[in-house]
Amino acid sequence: MRSTDDVERMPWRRRASVLRRALRGADRRASALLVTVLVIDAVSATAQVVALKVMVDAAADHRPVTALLGAAVAALAIGAFAVSGRVLADMEMLLANQSGLDVNTETLRLVSGTPGIEHLERPAYLDRVALVRAQRNELFRAVFSFAQLAALATRLLIGVALLATVHPLLVAIPLFAVPSAVLVPRANRHVAAADADAAERQRAATHLHGLFLAREPAMEMRVFGCVDALDERADELWSQVGGIAFRGALRAAVLGAIGWAVLALGYVGALLLVTVEASRGRATAGDLVLVAQLSLHLRSNVSDATDVARRAVSALTTIDRFCWLEDTSREQGRRFRGEQPAPDRIIRGIALEGVSFTYPGADGRALCDVSLSIPAGSTVAVVGPNGAGKTTLVNLLTRLYLPTEGRLLVDGVDLRTIDADGWADLSSAGFQDFLRLEATVRDAVGCGDLPRRDDDDAVLAALGAAEASRMVATWPEGLDTPLGRTYREGRELSVGQWQRLAIARAMMRQTPLLLVLDEPTASLDPEAEHALYERYASAAGAAAGRGGITVLVSHRFSSARLADLIVVLDLGVVVERGTHAELLAADGLYAGMFREQAQAYT
């Protein structure tokens, strides 16, 4: 596996804009307190050094009152420094968490608000989403880091001025910190590169271990006895993640060690210089304490600056990734969102002209040069072997994807020029891989038509159409019943029960212009499926007055017989089309599949 994270650096103005937005989630009073404590931290650090010098010199000159005053100031400064450091750490964590929640929410909105689902199949996109979410707190820390850098710079300038009062050569001590300052960003780049390189492995390992916590995967894992094997695979991936992180940290540590060695050389040299000056009577014992303390503070400042720089670099990289997600969403929005309003009815129908489609990263085409006419008001069944391209076809009709080649026309208008949200509002769908929304029954079903979500009569009617009314009626809480393991009192459902709720959700919209049913009853028995499809056919008849089209995908040919038109796909190509009787008479692929399935029920 190789890293897919090579995101470009964004302009500083745009980075600043993202930082301002990140700060909105932080409490203003807490932020003001944080700045105040930061000032106290910077002042107390310098005050304790000066007070110690005064105390030592006063004691040497036999001035006890001044010595005691210096000791008292030093004690207060040391206490203030310790308390401020603790408060800074706690306040920073609190505010970073507050801001991080907003960043996480905005990231998820970007992902869910990006039209279509093509972006969710790209590893580079998923890696960057995972990295932004994992490092979301760093955005606030970046702002705090810049404030810390300003405080450290102020502390450094004051320290240099104090050193100059002892000996002019001591102003050169900060120069020994330059190698560390130069090497730190390079060291941080090694760590950031390691994080990006390990992102895909980390996602894979998290996915595998996440399976252990879900009931459905656990069933197969125990039956097949593959728990230990999957655990070993996850551990292997985590080990690779750890190895990549270690190598990045080792490279960073080598660079950091070089910088620290140079800084230590300057520290030792400064102490030797002042010691010689003191032995010759040109410096006091307090000067020696001052230089020793300021040199130690310089080391601490460089350490803090190193950490601050690392966090700032990490935050800027996270900002760049977030901006890339925004750009991707905007770009995909331009591709998907048409300017023409969605039609309120279909007059002639939907036509596919030379439509081909290739999934991102795939070698072959899922659909190949498909040309097809679907009359307005009709019910169309799409059948074919597994992998024939049936789901791909309905995904294009619902605009979850755009064709790689060719056009889809609605009454002669290219579908990609029609407003995507408007087309979605006029569509409804039931999928084999349906949504298991762990919420109340009212919300789980009602979200199929948000304006009527709180209309109990509409929800109950949809449940009735899905033959799920009796199931819900047996639950004491009725429509207020919480579903799933998310809730302590949540009701556990079978796959078939979840599927009935998904069917009810698809029935919330009463007269959609496009109703797509992609094997939504796969977990039900043939009799229940046939009864439901008859209800779908009745609903389709109501929508037909507006030219509504129903597209049915099913492996069960007894249901396909209800359609006005049957389209047979094989390896992404339309090989047959016609009514049930016409296709049986043609004695082609459809007839063979129909007879084979009919024999299975005799």
Secondary structure by P-SEA (a helix, b strand, c coil): cccccccccccaaaaaaaaaaaaccccaaaaaaaaaaaaaaaaaaaaaaaaaaaaaaaaaaccaaaaaaaaaaaaaaaaaaaaaaaaaaaaaaaaaaaaaaaaaaaaaaaaaacccccccccaaaaaaaaaaaaacaaaaaaaaaaaaaaaaaaaaaaaaaaaaaaccccccccccaaaaaaaaaaaaaaaaaaaaaaaaaaaaaaaaaaaaacaaaaaaaaaacaaaaaaaaaaaaaaaaaaaaaaaaaaaaaaaaaaaaaaaaaaaaaaaaaaaaaaaccccaaaaaaaaaaaaaaaaaaaaaaaaaaaaaaaaaaaaaaaaaaaaaaaaaaaccccccccccccbbbbbcbbbbbccccccccccbbbbbbcccbbbbbbbccccaaaaaaaaaacccccccccccccccccccccaaaaaaacccccccccccccccccccccccccccccaaaaaaaaaaacaaaaaaacccccccccccccccbbbbcaaaaaaaaaaaaaccccccbbbbccccccccaaaaaaaaaaaaaaaaaacccbbbbbbbcccccccccccbbbbbccccccccccaaaaaaaccaaaaaaaaaaaaac
